[in-house]
């Protein structure tokens, strides 16, 4: 791999305007613009301080702000890959990330089940590890709702490999993606419905043949349960940075917010200019200070309670005492008013949530398989819209 390509591009093209630095806690911390940072990497081969390449959120806001369209994150990611390939990374402080990644893809958690009462699945609902750890009930309710309109939908529990991919360990991430693709083919699926915006982004980039579709696009298409009046002050909407260039997903989330009876307001950093929640790039493990600064930006800019459609964003912002609710809580959780005050899940509780979700889904699948043996006169459901 030739990281000099991105390094040299930034050295040659950065005009030193400082616009990106104003919005970037990573560049601000190290007192450097993109050009200075690139020159530092070229001259020192980042060996003097390996923490620096792991202090960028890889959120892409710099590219949006830059008059030349430069993306520091692309340079940083290539450097991470080179460090991994050279055996110099992941760093010792990344060990917890590698361990939790192994748990997410272990037999304790991972399972792929066909559509209820079937042997195959046209679609696979992929809730992702973060949402499953946050609320198994939301996963179950969402899946049940999808199946009412798309009865040929199975479910796949596990992780997309994002944690190790963001560390630059693309080899391990590819093996995880291979497992997802294998189960996808085994089920005869034609599309994978992702609840996590980052899962969508990663699979769209690396596995387009899986035809990833955002859950929020699906919910807009099939509709959501009838809602009662909300009676809540307008939420400040927080778009995950992984949707920065996915205007369609952002719009679907806004449609669903309105349909759920809630009003919302935009900030100067929503949509394409959204701030990262602070978790992007797995920064917290190497440089918690930079990650926390990014989280504070979002909390301080919000006018009242925040709403997001990313479980990782929800838990990260709640971890710094931000009042934040997940969009799916507003749609499916009767206790949605209290959901914004709930602290982030303790790691052990999160693990137990993942284990219990698998047990419940396997039991449900077994029950449906037994019921299938009894002939039914009910006509099969139809797939609506352009989802086929």
C-alpha positions as CSV (number, residue, x, y, z in Angstrom):
1,X,0.0,0.0,0.0
2,X,1.3,3.4,-0.9
3,X,0.1,5.9,1.7
4,X,2.2,8.6,0.0
5,X,-0.6,9.0,-2.5
6,X,-3.0,10.5,0.1
7,X,-0.2,12.2,2.0
8,X,1.2,13.8,-1.2
9,X,-2.3,14.8,-2.4
10,X,-2.9,16.8,0.8
11,X,0.6,18.3,0.8
12,X,0.1,19.5,-2.8
13,X,-3.5,20.7,-2.5
14,X,-4.1,22.0,1.0
15,X,-4.3,25.9,0.8
16,X,-4.0,26.3,4.6
17,X,-7.3,28.1,5.0
18,X,-8.0,26.6,8.5
19,X,-11.7,26.0,7.8
20,X,-11.5,22.3,8.5
21,X,-9.5,22.8,11.7
22,X,-12.3,25.0,13.2
23,X,-14.7,22.0,13.2
24,X,-12.1,19.2,14.0
25,X,-11.1,18.4,17.5
26,X,-8.4,16.1,16.2
27,X,-6.7,18.8,14.1
28,X,-7.2,21.4,16.9
29,X,-5.6,19.2,19.5
30,X,-2.4,18.7,17.5
31,X,-2.3,22.3,16.4
32,X,-1.9,21.5,12.8
33,X,-3.7,21.8,9.5
34,X,-3.9,19.0,7.0
35,X,-0.8,20.0,5.2
36,X,1.3,20.2,8.4
37,X,0.0,16.9,9.5
38,X,0.7,15.2,6.2
39,X,4.2,16.6,6.2
40,X,4.7,15.2,9.7
41,X,3.6,11.8,8.6
42,X,5.9,11.9,5.6
43,X,8.9,12.9,7.5
44,X,8.4,10.9,10.7
45,X,6.5,7.9,9.3
46,X,4.2,8.4,12.4
47,X,6.6,6.3,14.5
48,X,7.2,9.0,17.0
49,X,3.6,9.0,18.2
50,X,1.4,6.2,16.9
51,X,-1.5,7.6,18.9
52,X,-1.9,10.4,16.4
53,X,-3.2,8.2,13.5
54,X,-5.8,6.7,15.9
55,X,-7.1,10.1,17.1
56,X,-9.1,10.9,14.0
57,X,-12.9,10.2,14.0
58,X,-12.8,9.4,10.2
59,X,-16.1,11.3,10.1
60,X,-15.6,13.1,6.8
61,X,-16.6,16.6,7.9
62,X,-13.2,17.9,6.8
63,X,-14.0,16.9,3.2
64,X,-17.3,18.8,3.3
65,X,-15.7,21.9,4.7
66,X,-12.6,21.9,2.6
67,X,-12.6,24.2,-0.5
68,X,-10.4,21.6,-2.2
69,X,-12.5,18.6,-1.1
70,X,-9.6,17.0,0.8
71,X,-10.3,14.3,3.3
72,X,-7.8,13.9,6.1
73,X,-9.6,10.7,7.2
74,X,-8.7,8.9,4.0
75,X,-5.0,9.6,4.7
76,X,-5.4,8.5,8.3
77,X,-7.2,5.3,7.4
78,X,-4.5,4.3,4.9
79,X,-1.9,4.9,7.5
80,X,-3.8,2.7,10.0
81,X,-3.9,-0.1,7.3
82,X,-0.2,0.2,6.7
83,X,0.6,0.1,10.5
84,X,-1.5,-3.1,10.8
85,X,0.1,-4.7,7.8
86,X,3.5,-3.8,9.3
87,X,2.6,-5.5,12.6
88,X,2.6,-2.2,14.5
89,X,-1.1,-1.9,15.1
90,X,-3.7,-2.3,16.5
91,X,-2.2,-0.7,19.5
92,X,-2.2,-2.4,23.0
93,X,-5.0,0.0,24.1
94,X,-7.1,-1.4,21.3
95,X,-7.2,-4.9,22.9
96,X,-10.7,-4.3,24.4
97,X,-12.0,-3.5,20.9
98,X,-10.6,-6.7,19.5
99,X,-12.0,-8.7,22.3
100,X,-15.5,-7.3,22.0
101,X,-15.4,-7.8,18.2
102,X,-14.7,-11.5,18.8
103,X,-17.7,-11.6,21.2
104,X,-19.9,-10.0,18.6
105,X,-19.1,-12.7,16.0
106,X,-19.0,-15.6,18.4
107,X,-21.5,-18.4,18.5
108,X,-22.9,-16.8,21.6
109,X,-24.4,-14.1,19.5
110,X,-24.2,-14.8,15.8
111,X,-27.1,-16.6,14.1
112,X,-29.0,-16.3,10.8
113,X,-32.6,-17.4,10.8
114,X,-35.0,-17.8,7.8
115,X,-38.3,-16.0,7.5
116,X,-40.9,-17.1,10.1
117,X,-42.1,-20.6,9.2
118,X,-39.9,-20.8,6.1
119,X,-36.6,-22.3,5.1
120,X,-35.2,-19.3,3.2
121,X,-35.6,-15.5,3.2
122,X,-35.9,-12.9,0.5
123,X,-34.6,-10.2,2.9
124,X,-32.5,-10.4,6.0
125,X,-33.0,-7.9,8.8
126,X,-29.5,-7.1,10.2
127,X,-30.1,-5.0,13.4
128,X,-26.3,-4.8,14.2
129,X,-24.5,-5.3,17.5
130,X,-25.1,-1.8,18.9
131,X,-28.9,-1.7,18.6
132,X,-29.2,-5.4,19.8
133,X,-27.1,-4.5,22.9
134,X,-29.1,-1.3,23.5
135,X,-32.6,-2.8,23.3
136,X,-33.5,-6.4,22.4
137,X,-37.2,-5.4,22.7
138,X,-36.8,-2.7,20.0
139,X,-35.2,-5.3,17.7
140,X,-38.0,-7.8,18.3
141,X,-40.7,-5.2,17.8
142,X,-39.1,-3.8,14.7
143,X,-38.6,-7.3,13.2
144,X,-42.2,-8.2,13.9
145,X,-43.4,-5.1,12.2
146,X,-41.3,-5.6,9.1
147,X,-42.6,-9.2,8.8
148,X,-46.2,-8.0,8.7
149,X,-45.5,-6.3,5.3
150,X,-42.5,-8.3,4.2
151,X,-43.2,-11.9,5.5
152,X,-40.3,-13.3,3.6
153,X,-37.8,-11.5,5.9
154,X,-35.4,-13.5,8.0
155,X,-33.0,-12.1,10.6
156,X,-29.2,-12.1,11.0
157,X,-27.6,-11.3,14.4
158,X,-23.9,-10.3,14.6
159,X,-21.6,-7.5,13.6
160,X,-20.5,-6.1,10.3
161,X,-16.9,-6.0,11.4
162,X,-16.8,-2.2,11.7
163,X,-14.8,-2.1,15.0
164,X,-11.7,-3.8,13.5
165,X,-12.2,-2.3,10.1
166,X,-12.0,1.2,11.6
167,X,-8.7,0.2,13.3
168,X,-7.3,-0.5,9.9
169,X,-7.5,-4.3,10.2
170,X,-9.2,-4.8,6.9
171,X,-8.1,-8.4,6.7
172,X,-10.1,-9.5,9.7
173,X,-13.0,-7.3,8.7
174,X,-13.1,-9.0,5.3
175,X,-13.3,-12.4,6.9
176,X,-16.3,-11.2,8.9
177,X,-17.9,-9.8,5.8
178,X,-17.3,-13.2,4.1
179,X,-19.4,-14.9,6.8
180,X,-22.2,-12.4,6.3
181,X,-22.1,-13.0,2.6
182,X,-22.1,-16.8,3.0
183,X,-25.2,-16.7,5.2
184,X,-26.9,-14.3,2.8
185,X,-26.4,-16.7,-0.1
186,X,-27.4,-19.7,2.0
187,X,-30.7,-18.0,2.7
188,X,-31.2,-17.1,-0.9
189,X,-31.7,-13.5,0.1
190,X,-31.8,-10.6,-2.3
191,X,-31.3,-7.7,0.1
192,X,-30.1,-7.0,3.7
193,X,-32.0,-4.5,5.8
194,X,-29.6,-2.6,8.1
195,X,-30.7,-0.8,11.3
196,X,-27.2,0.6,11.9
197,X,-26.2,3.5,9.6
198,X,-22.5,2.4,9.7
199,X,-23.4,-1.2,8.8
200,X,-25.2,0.2,5.8
201,X,-22.2,2.3,4.8
202,X,-19.7,-0.4,5.2
203,X,-21.7,-3.1,3.4
204,X,-22.6,-0.7,0.6
205,X,-18.9,0.1,0.2
206,X,-17.4,-3.4,0.5
207,X,-20.3,-5.8,-0.3
208,X,-22.7,-4.1,-2.7
209,X,-23.9,-7.5,-3.9
210,X,-25.8,-7.9,-0.7
211,X,-28.0,-5.0,-1.7
212,X,-28.0,-3.2,1.7
213,X,-31.2,-1.2,2.4
214,X,-31.6,1.1,5.3
215,X,-34.2,0.1,7.8
216,X,-35.5,3.7,7.8
217,X,-36.1,3.6,4.1
218,X,-38.0,0.4,4.6
219,X,-40.1,1.8,7.4
220,X,-41.0,4.8,5.3
221,X,-42.1,2.5,2.5
222,X,-44.2,0.1,4.6
223,X,-45.4,2.6,7.2
224,X,-45.2,2.6,11.0
225,X,-47.8,1.7,13.7
226,X,-50.5,4.4,14.4
227,X,-49.2,6.9,16.9
228,X,-50.9,8.8,19.7
229,X,-50.3,12.5,20.2
230,X,-46.7,13.1,21.3
231,X,-46.9,16.2,23.5
232,X,-43.1,16.7,23.6
233,X,-40.9,19.7,23.0
234,X,-39.2,19.6,19.6
235,X,-36.2,17.3,19.4
236,X,-32.8,18.4,18.0
237,X,-32.0,15.9,15.3
238,X,-28.6,14.3,15.2
239,X,-27.6,12.6,12.0
240,X,-24.9,9.9,12.3
241,X,-21.8,10.9,10.5
242,X,-22.0,7.6,8.5
243,X,-25.1,9.1,6.8
244,X,-23.3,12.3,5.8
245,X,-23.6,11.5,2.1
246,X,-26.8,9.5,2.4
247,X,-29.5,12.2,2.1
248,X,-32.2,9.6,1.3
249,X,-31.7,7.9,4.7
250,X,-31.6,11.3,6.5
251,X,-34.9,12.3,4.8
252,X,-36.5,8.9,5.7
253,X,-35.6,9.5,9.4
254,X,-37.3,12.9,9.2
255,X,-40.4,11.5,7.6
256,X,-40.6,8.9,10.3
257,X,-40.2,11.5,13.0
258,X,-43.1,13.5,11.7
259,X,-45.2,10.3,11.3
260,X,-44.5,9.4,14.9
261,X,-46.0,12.7,16.0
262,X,-42.9,14.6,16.9
263,X,-41.4,17.9,15.8
264,X,-37.7,18.5,15.4
265,X,-35.2,21.2,14.7
266,X,-32.0,21.3,12.7
267,X,-28.7,22.8,14.0
268,X,-25.8,24.2,12.1
269,X,-24.4,20.7,12.1
270,X,-27.1,18.4,10.8
271,X,-27.4,16.7,7.5
272,X,-24.2,16.8,5.5
273,X,-22.4,18.9,8.0
274,X,-23.2,16.8,11.1
275,X,-20.7,16.3,13.8
276,X,-19.5,12.8,14.8
277,X,-20.9,11.7,18.1
278,X,-17.3,11.1,19.2
279,X,-17.2,7.3,18.8
280,X,-16.2,7.4,15.1
281,X,-12.9,5.8,14.2
282,X,-12.8,4.0,17.6
283,X,-11.1,7.1,18.9
284,X,-12.2,6.7,22.4
285,X,-9.7,3.8,23.0
286,X,-6.6,5.7,21.9
287,X,-7.6,9.3,22.7
288,X,-10.7,9.6,24.8
289,X,-10.1,13.4,25.1
290,X,-10.7,14.0,21.4
291,X,-13.8,11.7,21.3
292,X,-15.3,13.4,24.4
293,X,-14.7,16.9,22.9
294,X,-16.6,15.9,19.8
295,X,-19.5,14.5,21.9
296,X,-19.7,17.8,23.9
297,X,-20.0,19.8,20.6
298,X,-23.2,17.9,19.8
299,X,-24.7,18.2,23.3
300,X,-23.9,21.9,23.6
301,X,-25.3,22.7,20.2
302,X,-28.6,20.9,20.8
303,X,-31.6,22.8,21.9
304,X,-33.2,20.4,24.3
305,X,-33.4,16.7,24.0
306,X,-31.7,15.0,21.0
307,X,-33.1,12.3,18.7
308,X,-30.9,10.1,16.6
309,X,-31.3,6.9,14.5
310,X,-28.0,5.3,15.5
311,X,-27.7,3.2,18.7
312,X,-24.0,3.9,19.0
313,X,-24.6,7.7,18.8
314,X,-27.4,7.3,21.3
315,X,-25.2,5.4,23.9
316,X,-22.2,7.7,23.3
317,X,-24.0,10.9,23.9
318,X,-26.0,9.5,26.8
319,X,-22.6,8.5,28.3
320,X,-21.8,12.2,28.6
321,X,-25.1,12.9,30.3
322,X,-26.7,14.1,27.1
323,X,-30.5,13.6,26.9
324,X,-31.0,11.6,23.8
325,X,-33.6,9.2,22.4
326,X,-33.4,6.6,19.6
327,X,-35.9,7.1,16.8
328,X,-37.1,3.5,17.1
329,X,-38.1,4.3,20.8
330,X,-40.4,7.0,19.5
331,X,-42.0,4.5,17.1
332,X,-42.1,1.2,19.1
333,X,-41.5,2.0,22.8
334,X,-44.5,2.9,24.9
335,X,-42.2,4.4,27.5
336,X,-40.6,6.8,24.9
337,X,-40.9,9.8,27.2
338,X,-38.5,8.3,29.7
339,X,-36.2,6.8,27.0
340,X,-34.2,10.0,26.6
341,X,-33.2,9.9,30.3
342,X,-31.8,6.3,30.3
343,X,-28.1,6.1,30.9
344,X,-25.9,4.0,28.5
345,X,-25.9,0.2,29.1
346,X,-23.3,-1.3,31.4
347,X,-21.1,-3.6,29.2
348,X,-22.2,-6.7,31.1
349,X,-25.8,-5.8,30.6
350,X,-25.2,-5.1,26.9
351,X,-23.6,-8.6,26.5
352,X,-26.5,-10.2,28.3
353,X,-28.9,-8.3,26.0
354,X,-27.2,-9.8,23.0
355,X,-27.3,-13.3,24.4
356,X,-31.0,-13.1,25.4
357,X,-32.0,-11.7,22.0
358,X,-30.5,-14.7,20.2
359,X,-32.3,-17.1,22.6
360,X,-35.6,-15.4,22.0
361,X,-35.2,-15.4,18.2
362,X,-34.1,-19.0,18.1
363,X,-37.1,-20.0,20.2
364,X,-39.4,-18.0,18.1
365,X,-38.0,-19.5,14.9
366,X,-38.4,-23.0,16.3
367,X,-42.0,-22.3,17.3
368,X,-42.8,-21.0,13.8
369,X,-41.2,-24.0,12.2
370,X,-43.5,-26.3,14.2
371,X,-46.5,-24.3,13.3
372,X,-45.6,-24.6,9.7
373,X,-46.4,-28.3,9.8
374,X,-50.1,-27.3,10.3
375,X,-51.6,-26.3,6.9
376,X,-52.9,-22.8,6.8
377,X,-55.5,-21.3,4.4
378,X,-54.1,-17.7,4.9
379,X,-52.9,-16.1,1.8
380,X,-49.3,-15.1,1.7
381,X,-48.5,-11.4,2.1
382,X,-47.3,-9.2,-0.7
383,X,-44.1,-7.2,-1.0
384,X,-45.0,-3.6,-1.5
385,X,-43.4,-0.8,-3.5
386,X,-40.0,-1.1,-5.1
387,X,-38.3,-3.3,-2.5
388,X,-37.9,-6.4,-4.7
